[in-house]
Amino acid sequence: MLTTSAPIPSSADAGTRLRRAGLRVTTARQVVLEVLAENPHVTVAELLPLVRERLSMASTRGVHDVLTTGVTAGLVHRFDHVGVAQRYELSGFDHRHLLCRQCGRLEAIPGAPTESAEEAVSGLCSRCDPASAE
């Protein structure tokens, strides 16, 4: 999966982000933000097993709650595209996105700043585009 070149936040960074947003720092919130920083553009189904590797008692509902709180606080960006599962990434990365019209994958377009993170360009992702295999 393509990502930006921004550094991955550490536990301290996740805690700092939470405090700056006026949120209580909890283990679940920190773990979800850390995993999300390492794995942008993921669905809850993709995120949950990664969170459980660090926090075995994490529930689907708990991850949803952290993401919802993060979206409301501006820490997490949610991508809602018709016909595609919601995807999430940490807010604050300045890049455009490509939504693959063949498989529904969401990729960052490195070096392409965006006016609106909400709008994704439609095209073929690096996996579906035969030209990218060359």
DSSP file with accessible surface (Angstrom, degrees, kcal/mol):
  #  RESIDUE AA STRUCTURE BP1 BP2  ACC     N-H-->O    O-->H-N    N-H-->O    O-->H-N    TCO  KAPPA ALPHA  PHI   PSI    X-CA   Y-CA   Z-CA
    1    1 A M              0   0   99      0, 0.0     2,-0.2     0, 0.0   106,-0.1   0.000 360.0 360.0 360.0 133.7    0.0    0.0    0.0
    2    2 A L        +     0   0   69    106,-0.1   106,-0.7   108,-0.0     2,-0.3  -0.512 360.0 176.3 -73.5 139.8    1.4    3.4   -0.9
    3    3 A T        -     0   0   70     -2,-0.2     2,-0.1   104,-0.1   104,-0.0  -0.862  31.5 -96.1-134.2 172.9    1.9    5.7    2.0
    4    4 A T        -     0   0   33     -2,-0.3    91,-0.0     1,-0.1    -1,-0.0  -0.364  32.8-116.3 -82.5 170.7    3.2    9.2    2.6
    5    5 A S  S    S+     0   0  130     -2,-0.1    -1,-0.1     2,-0.0     3,-0.1   0.327  72.9 126.6 -90.7  10.0    6.8    9.8    3.7
    6    6 A A  S    S-     0   0   36      1,-0.1    -2,-0.0     3,-0.0    87,-0.0  -0.350  70.6 -98.2 -66.7 146.4    5.6   11.3    7.0
    7    7 A P        -     0   0  115      0, 0.0    -1,-0.1     0, 0.0    -3,-0.0  -0.333  36.3-111.4 -66.6 146.9    7.1    9.8   10.1
    8    8 A I        -     0   0   99     -3,-0.1     5,-0.1     1,-0.1    30,-0.1  -0.668  37.2-114.4 -79.1 127.7    5.0    7.2   11.9
    9    9 A P        -     0   0   11      0, 0.0     2,-0.1     0, 0.0    28,-0.1  -0.331  26.2-140.0 -63.9 143.3    3.8    8.5   15.3
   10   10 A S     >  -     0   0   59      1,-0.1     4,-2.4    27,-0.0     5,-0.2  -0.329  36.0 -89.9 -88.0 179.2    5.2    6.9   18.4
   11   11 A S  H  > S+     0   0   63      1,-0.2     4,-2.4     2,-0.2     5,-0.2   0.901 131.2  51.9 -57.1 -41.5    3.1    6.1   21.6
   12   12 A A  H  > S+     0   0   62      1,-0.2     4,-2.7     2,-0.2    -1,-0.2   0.903 108.2  51.3 -63.2 -40.4    4.1    9.5   22.9
   13   13 A D  H  > S+     0   0   77      2,-0.2     4,-2.7     1,-0.2    -2,-0.2   0.906 109.3  50.0 -62.6 -42.5    3.0   11.2   19.7
   14   14 A A  H  X S+     0   0    1     -4,-2.4     4,-2.3     2,-0.2    -2,-0.2   0.930 112.1  48.0 -62.1 -43.3   -0.4    9.4   19.9
   15   15 A G  H  X S+     0   0    1     -4,-2.4     4,-2.6     2,-0.2    -2,-0.2   0.910 111.7  49.9 -63.6 -41.0   -0.8   10.6   23.5
   16   16 A T  H  X S+     0   0   44     -4,-2.7     4,-2.8     1,-0.2     5,-0.2   0.924 109.9  50.6 -63.3 -44.6    0.2   14.1   22.5
   17   17 A R  H  X S+     0   0   66     -4,-2.7     4,-1.4     1,-0.2    -1,-0.2   0.913 111.6  48.5 -59.1 -44.4   -2.3   14.2   19.7
   18   18 A L  H  <>S+     0   0    4     -4,-2.3     5,-2.8     2,-0.2     3,-0.3   0.936 112.7  47.1 -62.8 -46.6   -5.1   13.0   22.0
   19   19 A R  H ><5S+     0   0  148     -4,-2.6     3,-1.8     1,-0.2    -2,-0.2   0.919 110.0  52.7 -62.6 -43.0   -4.3   15.6   24.7
   20   20 A R  H 3<5S+     0   0  211     -4,-2.8    -1,-0.2     1,-0.3    -2,-0.2   0.805 107.6  52.5 -62.4 -29.7   -4.1   18.4   22.1
   21   21 A A  T 3<5S-     0   0   39     -4,-1.4    -1,-0.3    -3,-0.3    -2,-0.2   0.433 120.9-111.5 -83.9  -1.0   -7.6   17.3   20.9
   22   22 A G  T < 5S+     0   0   67     -3,-1.8     2,-0.3     1,-0.3    -3,-0.2   0.700  73.4 135.9  79.2  20.6   -8.8   17.5   24.5
   23   23 A L      < -     0   0   37     -5,-2.8    -1,-0.3    -6,-0.2     2,-0.2  -0.746  61.0-107.2-104.0 150.6   -9.3   13.8   24.8
   24   24 A R        -     0   0  184     -2,-0.3     2,-0.7    -3,-0.1     5,-0.1  -0.490  35.6-120.2 -70.0 139.0   -8.4   11.5   27.6
   25   25 A V        +     0   0   45     -2,-0.2     2,-0.3     4,-0.1    -1,-0.1  -0.761  42.1 169.6 -85.7 116.2   -5.4    9.3   26.8
   26   26 A T     >  -     0   0   31     -2,-0.7     4,-2.5     1,-0.1     5,-0.2  -0.872  45.6-116.1-122.0 159.9   -6.3    5.6   27.0
   27   27 A T  H  > S+     0   0   90     -2,-0.3     4,-2.8     1,-0.2     5,-0.2   0.925 115.8  51.8 -59.8 -45.2   -4.5    2.5   26.0
   28   28 A A  H  > S+     0   0   38      1,-0.2     4,-2.5     2,-0.2     5,-0.2   0.932 110.8  47.0 -59.9 -45.1   -7.1    1.7   23.4
   29   29 A R  H  > S+     0   0   47      1,-0.2     4,-2.3     2,-0.2    -1,-0.2   0.920 113.6  48.4 -63.6 -43.5   -7.0    5.2   21.8
   30   30 A Q  H  X S+     0   0   46     -4,-2.5     4,-2.5     2,-0.2    -2,-0.2   0.942 112.8  47.5 -62.1 -46.8   -3.2    5.1   21.7
   31   31 A V  H  X S+     0   0   13     -4,-2.8     4,-2.8     2,-0.2     5,-0.3   0.936 112.0  49.2 -63.4 -45.2   -3.0    1.7   20.1
   32   32 A V  H  X S+     0   0    3     -4,-2.5     4,-2.7    -5,-0.2    -1,-0.2   0.939 113.1  47.1 -61.5 -44.4   -5.6    2.4   17.5
   33   33 A L  H  X S+     0   0    4     -4,-2.3     4,-2.2    -5,-0.2    -1,-0.2   0.909 113.1  49.1 -64.3 -40.3   -3.9    5.7   16.5
   34   34 A E  H  X S+     0   0   19     -4,-2.5     4,-1.5    -5,-0.2    -2,-0.2   0.942 114.0  44.6 -63.5 -46.8   -0.5    4.0   16.4
   35   35 A V  H  X S+     0   0    1     -4,-2.8     4,-1.3     1,-0.2    -2,-0.2   0.908 112.7  52.1 -66.1 -38.6   -1.7    1.1   14.2
   36   36 A L  H  < S+     0   0    0     -4,-2.7    54,-0.3    -5,-0.3    -1,-0.2   0.885 106.3  54.3 -64.8 -36.1   -3.6    3.6   12.0
   37   37 A A  H  < S+     0   0   11     -4,-2.2    -1,-0.2     1,-0.2    -2,-0.2   0.870 112.8  43.2 -65.0 -34.2   -0.4    5.6   11.5
   38   38 A E  H  < S+     0   0   75     -4,-1.5    -1,-0.2     1,-0.2    -2,-0.2   0.661 123.5  36.9 -83.7 -18.6    1.4    2.5   10.4
   39   39 A N  S  < S-     0   0   51     -4,-1.3     3,-0.5    -3,-0.2    -1,-0.2  -0.619  77.7-175.2-137.2  74.1   -1.5    1.3    8.2
   40   40 A P        +     0   0   12      0, 0.0    49,-0.2     0, 0.0    -3,-0.1  -0.267  64.3  30.0 -70.2 160.6   -3.3    4.1    6.4
   41   41 A H  S    S+     0   0    1     47,-1.0    65,-0.3     1,-0.2     2,-0.3   0.819  86.6 148.2  65.7  36.6   -6.4    3.6    4.3
   42   42 A V  B     -A   88   0A   5     46,-1.6    46,-2.3    -3,-0.5    -1,-0.2  -0.689  43.6-131.0-103.5 156.2   -7.7    0.6    6.2
   43   43 A T     >  -     0   0   15     -2,-0.3     4,-2.3    44,-0.2     3,-0.2  -0.504  34.1-105.7 -89.3 169.0  -11.2   -0.6    7.0
   44   44 A V  H  > S+     0   0   16     42,-0.4     4,-2.9     1,-0.2    -1,-0.1   0.908 122.7  57.0 -62.3 -38.7  -12.2   -1.6   10.5
   45   45 A A  H  4 S+     0   0   80      1,-0.2    -1,-0.2     2,-0.2    -3,-0.0   0.852 111.9  41.6 -61.9 -34.3  -12.0   -5.3    9.4
   46   46 A E  H  > S+     0   0   79     -3,-0.2     4,-0.7     2,-0.1    -1,-0.2   0.831 116.7  49.1 -79.1 -33.2   -8.4   -4.8    8.4
   47   47 A L  H  X S+     0   0    0     -4,-2.3     4,-2.3     1,-0.2     3,-0.3   0.882  97.6  68.1 -74.6 -39.9   -7.6   -2.6   11.5
   48   48 A L  H  X S+     0   0   15     -4,-2.9     4,-2.7     1,-0.2     5,-0.2   0.893  99.3  46.1 -55.7 -50.3   -9.0   -4.9   14.2
   49   49 A P  H  > S+     0   0   70      0, 0.0     4,-1.1     0, 0.0    -1,-0.2   0.879 113.1  51.8 -63.4 -31.3   -6.6   -7.8   13.9
   50   50 A L  H  X S+     0   0   45     -4,-0.7     4,-0.5    -3,-0.3    -2,-0.2   0.888 111.1  46.8 -69.3 -38.8   -3.6   -5.4   13.9
   51   51 A V  H >X S+     0   0    1     -4,-2.3     4,-2.3     1,-0.2     3,-1.5   0.916 108.2  56.9 -66.5 -40.8   -5.0   -3.7   17.0
   52   52 A R  H 3< S+     0   0  107     -4,-2.7    -1,-0.2     1,-0.3    -2,-0.2   0.743  93.9  67.1 -65.8 -22.2   -5.5   -7.1   18.7
   53   53 A E  H 3< S+     0   0  150     -4,-1.1    -1,-0.3    -3,-0.2     3,-0.2   0.824 117.0  26.2 -64.1 -28.8   -1.8   -7.9   18.2
   54   54 A R  H << S+     0   0  107     -3,-1.5     2,-0.3    -4,-0.5    -2,-0.2   0.653 136.6  29.7-104.3 -24.6   -1.1   -5.2   20.7
   55   55 A L    ><  -     0   0   23     -4,-2.3     3,-2.2    -5,-0.1    -1,-0.2  -0.751  67.7-172.9-140.9  86.2   -4.3   -5.1   22.7
   56   56 A S  T 3  S+     0   0  105      1,-0.3    -4,-0.1    -2,-0.3    -1,-0.1   0.750  81.5  57.5 -59.4 -26.7   -5.8   -8.6   22.7
   57   57 A M  T 3  S+     0   0  152      2,-0.0    -1,-0.3    -5,-0.0    -5,-0.1   0.450  76.1 128.6 -86.6   3.7   -9.0   -7.6   24.4
   58   58 A A    <   -     0   0   15     -3,-2.2     2,-0.3    -7,-0.1    -6,-0.1  -0.323  44.1-155.1 -63.0 137.2   -9.9   -5.0   21.8
   59   59 A S     >  -     0   0   56      1,-0.1     4,-2.3    -2,-0.0     5,-0.2  -0.732  27.3-115.6-110.1 161.2  -13.4   -5.4   20.4
   60   60 A T  H  > S+     0   0   66     -2,-0.3     4,-2.6     1,-0.2     5,-0.2   0.929 119.5  50.4 -57.8 -45.1  -14.9   -4.3   17.1
   61   61 A R  H  > S+     0   0  178      1,-0.2     4,-2.7     2,-0.2    -1,-0.2   0.904 108.6  52.1 -61.1 -41.9  -17.2   -1.9   19.0
   62   62 A G  H  > S+     0   0   25      2,-0.2     4,-2.3     1,-0.2    -1,-0.2   0.915 110.2  47.3 -62.7 -42.0  -14.2   -0.5   20.9
   63   63 A V  H  X S+     0   0    2     -4,-2.3     4,-2.6     2,-0.2     5,-0.2   0.930 112.1  50.7 -65.6 -43.5  -12.3    0.2   17.7
   64   64 A H  H  X S+     0   0   73     -4,-2.6     4,-2.9     1,-0.2    -2,-0.2   0.917 110.0  50.8 -57.8 -43.9  -15.4    1.8   16.1
   65   65 A D  H  X S+     0   0   70     -4,-2.7     4,-2.5     2,-0.2     5,-0.2   0.913 110.7  47.8 -61.7 -43.6  -15.8    4.0   19.2
   66   66 A V  H  X S+     0   0   17     -4,-2.3     4,-2.7     2,-0.2    -2,-0.2   0.932 113.7  47.8 -64.0 -43.0  -12.1    5.1   19.0
   67   67 A L  H  X S+     0   0    0     -4,-2.6     4,-2.8     2,-0.2     5,-0.2   0.926 111.7  49.4 -64.6 -43.3  -12.4    5.9   15.3
   68   68 A T  H  X S+     0   0   68     -4,-2.9     4,-2.5     2,-0.2    -1,-0.2   0.932 113.4  46.3 -61.6 -44.7  -15.7    7.8   15.7
   69   69 A T  H  X S+     0   0   44     -4,-2.5     4,-2.3    -5,-0.2     6,-0.2   0.916 112.6  51.3 -62.8 -41.9  -14.2    9.9   18.5
   70   70 A G  H  X>S+     0   0    4     -4,-2.7     5,-2.3    -5,-0.2     6,-1.5   0.896 110.2  48.3 -63.9 -39.2  -11.1   10.4   16.4
   71   71 A V  H ><5S+     0   0   38     -4,-2.8     3,-1.1     4,-0.2    -2,-0.2   0.947 112.1  49.1 -65.4 -46.7  -13.1   11.6   13.5
   72   72 A T  H 3<5S+     0   0  121     -4,-2.5    -2,-0.2     1,-0.3    -1,-0.2   0.891 113.5  46.8 -60.2 -38.0  -15.2   14.0   15.6
   73   73 A A  H 3<5S-     0   0   39     -4,-2.3    -1,-0.3    -5,-0.2    -2,-0.2   0.521 115.6-114.8 -83.4  -6.0  -12.0   15.4   17.2
   74   74 A G  T <<5S+     0   0   45     -3,-1.1    -3,-0.2    -4,-0.6    -4,-0.1   0.603  88.3 110.9  83.4  11.4  -10.3   15.8   13.8
   75   75 A L  S   <S+     0   0   16     -5,-2.3    16,-2.6    -6,-0.2     2,-0.4   0.722  75.4  42.7 -86.3 -25.9   -7.6   13.2   14.6
   76   76 A V  E    S-B   90   0A   4     -6,-1.5     2,-0.5    14,-0.3    14,-0.2  -0.959  71.2-144.6-126.1 141.1   -8.8   10.6   12.1
   77   77 A H  E     -B   89   0A  24     12,-3.5    12,-1.7    -2,-0.4     2,-0.5  -0.914  12.9-156.5-106.7 131.0  -10.0   11.0    8.5
   78   78 A R  E     -B   88   0A  79     -2,-0.5     2,-0.6    10,-0.2    10,-0.2  -0.911   4.4-150.4-107.3 132.8  -12.9    8.8    7.3
   79   79 A F  E     -B   87   0A   3      8,-3.2     8,-1.6    -2,-0.5     2,-0.6  -0.910  11.7-173.0-104.4 119.4  -13.3    8.1    3.6
   80   80 A D  E     +     0   0A  81     -2,-0.6     2,-0.4     6,-0.2     5,-0.1  -0.941  12.6 165.5-113.3 106.8  -16.9    7.4    2.6
   81   81 A H  E >   -B   84   0A  40     -2,-0.6     3,-2.2     3,-0.5    -2,-0.0  -0.989  43.8-103.2-123.5 134.7  -17.2    6.3   -1.0
   82   82 A V  T 3  S+     0   0  153     -2,-0.4     3,-0.1     1,-0.3    -2,-0.0  -0.251 105.5  10.6 -57.0 130.9  -20.3    4.8   -2.4
   83   83 A G  T 3  S+     0   0   86      1,-0.2     2,-0.4     0, 0.0    -1,-0.3   0.480 111.6  94.7  81.3   2.5  -19.9    1.0   -2.9
   84   84 A V  E <  S- B   0  81A  38     -3,-2.2    -3,-0.5     3,-0.0    -1,-0.2  -0.977  81.4-106.0-128.8 139.9  -16.7    0.9   -0.9
   85   85 A A  E     -     0   0A  61     -2,-0.4    -4,-0.1     1,-0.1    -6,-0.1  -0.284  49.3 -92.0 -59.9 145.5  -16.2    0.1    2.8
   86   86 A Q  E     -     0   0A  79     -6,-0.1   -42,-0.4    -8,-0.1     2,-0.3  -0.344  46.6-160.4 -58.3 139.3  -15.3    3.1    4.9
   87   87 A R  E     - B   0  79A  35     -8,-1.6    -8,-3.2   -44,-0.1     2,-0.3  -0.898   2.6-155.0-124.8 154.9  -11.5    3.6    5.2
   88   88 A Y  E     +AB  42  78A   4    -46,-2.3   -46,-1.6    -2,-0.3   -47,-1.0  -0.934  16.7 164.4-132.3 150.8   -9.5    5.5    7.8
   89   89 A E  E     - B   0  77A   7    -12,-1.7   -12,-3.5    -2,-0.3   -52,-0.1  -0.964  46.4 -85.8-152.6 162.4   -6.2    7.2    8.2
   90   90 A L  E >   - B   0  76A   2    -54,-0.3     3,-0.5    -2,-0.3   -14,-0.3  -0.432  48.0-119.0 -65.8 143.5   -4.7    9.7   10.6
   91   91 A S  T 3  S+     0   0   28    -16,-2.6     3,-0.1     1,-0.2    -1,-0.1  -0.401  86.7  60.4 -75.9 161.4   -5.4   13.3    9.8
   92   92 A G  T 3   +     0   0   75      1,-0.3     2,-0.5    -2,-0.1    -1,-0.2   0.361  66.0 120.7 103.7  -4.9   -2.7   15.8    9.0
   93   93 A F    <   -     0   0   41     -3,-0.5     2,-1.2     2,-0.1    -1,-0.3  -0.823  55.9-143.4 -94.1 127.4   -1.1   14.1    6.0
   94   94 A D        +     0   0  115     -2,-0.5     2,-0.3    -3,-0.1    17,-0.2  -0.720  53.9 108.1 -95.1  88.5   -1.2   16.5    3.0
   95   95 A H        -     0   0    3     -2,-1.2     2,-0.1    18,-0.1    19,-0.1  -0.987  60.7-116.1-155.5 157.8   -1.8   14.2   -0.1
   96   96 A R  E     -C  109   0B  60     16,-1.8    13,-2.6    13,-0.7     2,-0.3  -0.451  30.0-132.9 -87.3 170.1   -4.5   13.3   -2.6
   97   97 A H  E     -Cd 108 120B   1     22,-0.5    24,-3.1    11,-0.2     2,-0.5  -0.930   4.2-147.0-128.0 150.4   -6.0    9.9   -2.9
   98   98 A L  E     -Cd 107 121B  26      9,-2.7     9,-2.4    -2,-0.3     2,-0.6  -0.968   9.1-156.7-114.5 127.4   -6.8    7.6   -5.7
   99   99 A L  E     -Cd 106 122B  31     22,-3.1    24,-1.7    -2,-0.5     2,-0.3  -0.936  22.9-128.8-103.7 116.2   -9.9    5.3   -5.5
  100  100 A C  E  >  - d   0 123B   3      5,-2.8     4,-1.5    -2,-0.6    24,-0.2  -0.491  10.8-156.5 -69.6 124.2   -9.4    2.3   -7.8
  101  101 A R  T  4 S+     0   0  168     22,-2.9    -1,-0.2    -2,-0.3    23,-0.1   0.610  91.0  47.9 -77.0  -9.0  -12.4    1.9  -10.0
  102  102 A Q  T  4 S+     0   0  139     21,-0.4    -1,-0.2     3,-0.1    22,-0.1   0.893 130.7   9.0 -96.1 -48.0  -11.6   -1.8  -10.4
  103  103 A C  T  4 S-     0   0   73      2,-0.1    -2,-0.1     0, 0.0    21,-0.1   0.537  91.7-119.8-113.8 -10.5  -11.0   -3.1   -6.9
  104  104 A G     <  +     0   0   13     -4,-1.5    -3,-0.1     1,-0.3     2,-0.1   0.517  57.1 153.7  84.5   3.9  -12.0   -0.2   -4.6
  105  105 A R        -     0   0   17     -6,-0.1    -5,-2.8     1,-0.1     2,-0.5  -0.379  36.5-142.0 -67.2 143.6   -8.6    0.2   -3.0
  106  106 A L  E     +C   99   0B   2    -65,-0.3     2,-0.3    -7,-0.2    -7,-0.2  -0.939  24.2 178.7-110.1 125.2   -7.7    3.6   -1.7
  107  107 A E  E     -C   98   0B  10     -9,-2.4    -9,-2.7    -2,-0.5     2,-0.2  -0.940  29.0-117.8-125.5 150.4   -4.1    4.8   -2.2
  108  108 A A  E     -C   97   0B   1   -106,-0.7   -11,-0.2    -2,-0.3  -106,-0.1  -0.574  20.9-138.5 -77.7 145.2   -2.2    8.0   -1.4
  109  109 A I  E >   -C   96   0B  51    -13,-2.6     3,-1.6    -2,-0.2   -13,-0.7  -0.910  27.7-133.6-104.0  99.4   -0.8    9.8   -4.4
  110  110 A P  T 3  S+     0   0   80      0, 0.0   -15,-0.1     0, 0.0  -106,-0.1  -0.252  82.6  11.7 -57.8 139.3    2.6   10.8   -3.1
  111  111 A G  T 3  S+     0   0   83    -17,-0.2   -16,-0.1     1,-0.1  -107,-0.0   0.569  96.4 114.6  74.7   9.4    3.7   14.4   -3.7
  112  112 A A    <   -     0   0   26     -3,-1.6   -16,-1.8   -16,-0.2    -3,-0.2  -0.829  53.8-156.2-115.1  91.8    0.2   15.5   -4.8
  113  113 A P        -     0   0   80      0, 0.0     2,-0.4     0, 0.0   -18,-0.1  -0.267  13.0-138.4 -63.5 157.1   -1.2   18.0   -2.2
  114  114 A T        -     0   0   25      1,-0.1     3,-0.2   -19,-0.1   -18,-0.0  -0.892  22.7-156.4-121.2 147.4   -4.9   18.3   -2.0
  115  115 A E  S    S+     0   0  172     -2,-0.4     2,-0.4     1,-0.3    -1,-0.1   0.763  97.9  19.9 -82.3 -32.5   -7.4   21.1   -1.6
  116  116 A S    >   -     0   0   38      3,-0.2     3,-1.1     1,-0.1    -1,-0.3  -0.938  61.0-159.8-141.9 116.1   -9.9   18.6   -0.1
  117  117 A A  T 3  S+     0   0   35     -2,-0.4    -1,-0.1     1,-0.2   -20,-0.0   0.679  90.8  71.0 -66.5 -17.1   -9.0   15.3    1.4
  118  118 A E  T 3  S+     0   0  113     -3,-0.1     2,-0.6   -39,-0.1    -1,-0.2   0.819  84.8  76.0 -67.6 -33.1  -12.6   14.2    0.8
  119  119 A E    <   -     0   0  123     -3,-1.1   -22,-0.5   -40,-0.0     2,-0.4  -0.736  64.1-168.5 -91.8 123.3  -12.2   14.1   -2.9
  120  120 A A  E     -d   97   0B  28     -2,-0.6     2,-0.3   -24,-0.1   -22,-0.2  -0.835  22.5-121.8-107.1 145.4  -10.4   11.1   -4.4
  121  121 A V  E     -d   98   0B  55    -24,-3.1   -22,-3.1    -2,-0.4     2,-0.4  -0.643  27.5-129.7 -79.9 139.4   -9.3   10.8   -8.0
  122  122 A S  E     +d   99   0B  78     -2,-0.3     2,-0.3   -24,-0.2   -22,-0.2  -0.732  56.0  99.2 -92.2 138.8  -10.8    7.8   -9.8
  123  123 A G  E    S-d  100   0B   9    -24,-1.7   -22,-2.9    -2,-0.4     2,-0.4  -0.950  72.8 -50.6 177.9-158.7   -8.4    5.5  -11.7
  124  124 A L        -     0   0   47     -2,-0.3   -24,-0.1   -24,-0.2   -25,-0.0  -0.890  49.9-131.9-106.7 134.2   -6.5    2.2  -11.4
  125  125 A C     >  -     0   0    1     -2,-0.4     4,-2.2     1,-0.1     3,-0.3  -0.167  34.8 -93.4 -74.4 175.2   -4.4    1.5   -8.3
  126  126 A S  T  4 S+     0   0   47      1,-0.2    -1,-0.1     2,-0.2     6,-0.1   0.752 126.0  50.5 -64.5 -23.3   -0.9    0.2   -8.5
  127  127 A R  T  4 S+     0   0  178      1,-0.1    -1,-0.2     5,-0.0     6,-0.0   0.838 116.8  37.4 -81.7 -34.7   -2.2   -3.4   -8.2
  128  128 A C  T  4 S+     0   0   27     -3,-0.3    -2,-0.2     4,-0.0    -1,-0.1   0.668  94.6  90.8 -93.6 -19.4   -4.7   -3.2  -11.0
  129  129 A D    ><  -     0   0   57     -4,-2.2     3,-1.2     1,-0.2     4,-0.5  -0.697  61.1-157.4 -82.9 113.8   -2.8   -1.0  -13.5
  130  130 A P  G >  S+     0   0   96      0, 0.0     3,-1.1     0, 0.0     4,-0.4   0.832  91.0  63.2 -60.9 -27.5   -0.9   -3.1  -15.9
  131  131 A A  G >  S+     0   0   54      1,-0.2     3,-0.9     2,-0.2    -5,-0.1   0.794  95.3  59.0 -66.5 -28.2    1.5   -0.2  -16.6
  132  132 A S  G <  S+     0   0   56     -3,-1.2    -1,-0.2     1,-0.2    -6,-0.1   0.659  94.1  65.8 -78.8 -11.1    2.6   -0.1  -12.9
  133  133 A A  G <         0   0   91     -3,-1.1    -1,-0.2    -4,-0.5    -2,-0.2   0.637 360.0 360.0 -82.3 -11.7    3.9   -3.7  -13.2
  134  134 A E    <         0   0  199     -3,-0.9    -3,-0.0    -4,-0.4     0, 0.0  -0.332 360.0 360.0 -76.3 360.0    6.6   -2.7  -15.7
